[in-house]
Amino acid sequence: MDQINERMLDFLLPPEMAKKAEEVGVAKAQMGLVKTGVLAGLAGSFIAFGAIFATTVTAGSTMSYGITKFMGGFVFSLGLVLVIIGGAELFTGNNLIIMAWASGKVRTIELLRNWLLVYAGNMFGAVSIAVLMFVSGQYLFGSGVVGANVLAIAKAKSELSFLQAIVLGILCNVLVCLAVWLCFSAQTATGKILAIIFPISAFVASGFEHSIANMYFIPIGILVKNYANPSFWSAINSSADNFQSVTWGNFIFNNLIPVTLGNIIGGAVLVGLVYWFVFLRDAKKAQ
């Protein structure tokens, strides 16, 4: 009777989710280079769209800190919804390929090839959107309030310590990979969207760090700081001197490198390998 009831469920149970994650990992690792690269570029763009949405919605907010952060996280969920439902390759979510690797179904070279190619494609997509957004002049909207928010976000991210960025990256990708993990359970688009919203809202609201999102957040801040229309600085009553930490060097060394390391630890180790140990280890031993 229990088995019959389980089959009638409209979602997969954790052991089945683990098998599905393993199958998906194999498919991703064996995907062609061109297809992977194009889908990675799309994912970087999709995450950037979520970041744009969050930056715009929270610009000039007069709500409390917590509510403002929640609203930013809620709308940022758009990025992962586009990745999962639309179909794209996101580095942070692809950390779960580690489950297929641990089962011996994906070779180390295939795992690393996927991660490197997807990471590069994500960066291309996210930075491309940052350039387009700067050229569009959207940072001038709301009498410069959007641009002021862009700069404030980039400044905060550029001033993290190395250790802080690693830990915030770990916590972020635990939640991102849990969102992807929950999507393995959902059988409908609605179910997947609902599975995404709460973990993603939580990581953004909590101030955790996502390497791919930061490939948009900080470059757009650098572009605004260095090349903004002079009227922008007058509108927000500030100057580029107040954002000296927003540089390419700080982006790479204070944020991107440590956050990426943290994302791998959080997603691949604390989610992927933990669920592999619980649900797939015995199958590996039986081989």
N, C-alpha and C positions, 0 to 999 in steps of 0.2 A: 504494500500500500504506500509506504514512504517513497519507494522508487517511482511509482505512478504519479504521486503528487509532485515529485521533483520535476518530472518530465512536463507537467502542466504549467510550471512556472514560466513567466515571460522574461526571465533573466537567468544567466548562468551562475552556478555556485562556484566558490573559490577554486576547488580542484579543477573544474572545467575551464575556469578563467586562466589558470596556470598553463594548461595545455594549449589554449588558444594563443596566449602570449608567446609561447614557445614556437608555435606554427607561424605566427606573424613575424617573429624575429628571424626565422629562417628565410621567409619570403623577402623581407627587407634586406637581409644580408646578401641575397643572391640576385637582387634587382640590378638591371643594367645601369652602367655609369651615367649615361645621358639622362635616362628617366629619373634616376635618383637625384642628379644635379638640378634638373628642372623643378622637380617637386620640392627640393630643399630651398630653392630660390623662392618658390611660392610660399613656403612656410615662414621664411624670414619676413616676407611682405605681409603675410596674414598677422603675425605677431606684432608687426609695426602698426598695422591698422588698429589692433586692440590698444596699443600704447597711445596712439593718436586720440582714440575715443576717450581713454582715461585722462589724458592730459587736458583735453578740451572740457570734459565734464567737471573736473575738479578745479579748473582755473577760476580764481577769484571767489572761491567758495566761502560763504559766511556761516556754514554749518559747523558743528563741532568736529574736532580732529578725527574722532572715530568714525562718524557718519560719512565724512568726506572721504576717508580712506576706503570705507566699505563701498561707497558708490564707485570709486575708481576701480576697485577690484572687480565689482560686479560687471561693469562695462568692458573691462580689460578681458574678461572671459571670452569676448568675441573672437580673440585671436586663436585660442585653442579650439573653439567651436568650428571655425573655418578650417583649421588643420585637420580635425578628426572627421567632420562631416564632409568637407569638400575634398579631402584627400591630399595630404602633403607630408613631407618628411622633416620632422623637427628633431634637432639634436637631443634636446633634453628628454623628450619622450622616447627616443630611440636608445636611451640608456638601458631600457628594458630588454634590448636584444641580448643583454648579458645572460638572461635566463636560458636562451637557446645555446649560447656559448658554454655555459656551465654544464649543460646536458650533452655536450660534445657534438651538437648538430650544426654548429657554426664555428668555423676555424678562426683563430685569433686574427689572422690577416684580413679575413672578411669583416670581422667586427670593427677593427681599426680603420679599414678602408671606408666603411659606411660612416662611422663617426666623423672622420676627417672630411670626407666629401660633403656630408650633410652640414657640418659646422661651417665650412667655407661657403656653401650655397646659402645657408641661413644668413650669413654675414652680408653676402652680396645683396640679397633681397631686402634686408632691413636697412642697410646703408643707402641703397638706391631709393627707398621710400623716404628716408630722411632728406636726401638731396631734393627730391621732387617736392616734398613738403616745404622746404625752405624757399625754393624757387616760387612756389605758389603764394608765398606771403601770408600763409595762414597764421603765422606767429603774431601778425599785426592785428588780428581780429580782437574785438572787445577792447579797443583802445590799448592794445599791447598786453592785455592780461593773459592771453594764451602764451605769448612768448616769455612773459615773466615766470609763468609756471614751468615752461620748458627749461629755463635757466636754473630755477630753484631745484628741480628734480636732478638735472645733470650735475649741479654743484654738490648736492648731498651724496650722490653716488661716487663722484670723483674724489671725495675726501674720506672715504672709508679706509680703515687700516687693513693691512693684508689679512690678518687673522679674522677680523670682523667680517670681511667680505667672504672668506671661505665658509664661515659658519652660517652666514645669511644665505649663501648659495646652497649649502647642504639642506637647510630647512626648506628652502624654496622648492628644490627638486624632489624632496620627499612628497610634497603636496602635488606637484605637477604629475609625477609618476603615479601617485595614487589616483589622480583624476583619470589618467590613461588606463590604469588598472581597472577602475570601476567601469570604464567604457567597454572593456572586454566582457563585462557581465550584461550590459544593456543590449537589448535586441531591436530597439527602435531608435530613430533619430531623436525623438523627444527624450527617451531615457538617457541617451548619450549626452545631450545638452544639459540635462539636470545633473548628471554625474560630474560634469565639468564645472558648473557654476560655483558650487560651494568650496571645493578645494582651491580653485584659482582665486576666488574672492578672498579667501583666507590668507593666501600667501601675499597678495598685493596689499591687503589691509594691514597685515603684520609687518610690512616693510622688508620682506625677504627679497633676495636678489636672483634674477633670472638672466643668464648670460645672453640669450638671444634677444630678449626685450631690451637689454642695455645696449645692444648693437644699434638700436634706434634712439633710445632715450639720450644717450651721451653724445653721439655724433650730431644730432639735431641741435643740441645745446651748444656744441662747439661751433657749428655753422652760424647760429644766431649770435653768439658772442663775438665772433670774428668778422662777420659780414653783414650784420643787421643794418637796416636803413637808419640813419642818424635820428630820424623822427621817432623811431621806436624808443630810443633811450630817453628822449624828452617826455614821451608819453608815460613811461613807467617811473620817471624821476630817478634814474639810476645810470650806471655806466659799466662798460666792460671791465673796468678795474675791480669791480666788486665780485668778479667771477674768474679770478686768475687761476683757480684750481681746475677750471674746465679746459683741459688740454688733451691732446692725443696721447701724450705720455701717461698722464694719470688715468685715462680711459683704459689703456692697455695694462699697466702695471698695478694700479690701485684697485681696478675693478675687474676687467675682463679675465685676466689670468686666474686670480684667486677665486672669482665667482664660478668660472668654468670648472676648476678643480672641485669646488664645493658641490656644484651640480652633479658631477660624476659620482662623488661619494654618496650624496643623498639619493640619487636615482638608481644608480647601478648597484651599489652596495646595500644601502639601508632599505630599499624596496625590492629591487630585482633579485638579488642574491638571497635575501631573507625569504621571499615567497618561493624561490626555487628550492631552498633548503626544506621548507615546510611541505611543499606539494610535489616536487619533482625529483628530489634526491633519491628516493627509493627506486624510482624507475631507472635512474642512471645506474644505480648499484646492481640492478637486476640484468643489465645489458651484458 
